[in-house]
Amino acid sequence: IKELGFGLSMVTNGTLITSKIAQKLKELVVIQYIQVSLDGHNEKIHNITRSDFKKAFNGFKMLVKFAQSIEMSPSIGIVVNKY
């Protein structure tokens, strides 16, 4: 993908992103952007529709930690919902 001039993005709920997985994603070097989806701006709202806010946010923090030395840019996407 990179040789063809394309970038690669990834969207995840973040709950399975551990230190080990974040390290592996970093080593892939082809991923430019990783977005963790949250169903609201706080734990209460997120957990109404999806649950595991703490796991999702910890996954995001792992991505940030490992992305600091490379060109991968983790972000948070807030899902609009009725809450």
Helices and strands as residue ranges (DSSP letters): E 8-12, H 19-28, E 31-38, H 43-49, H 53-67, E 73-78
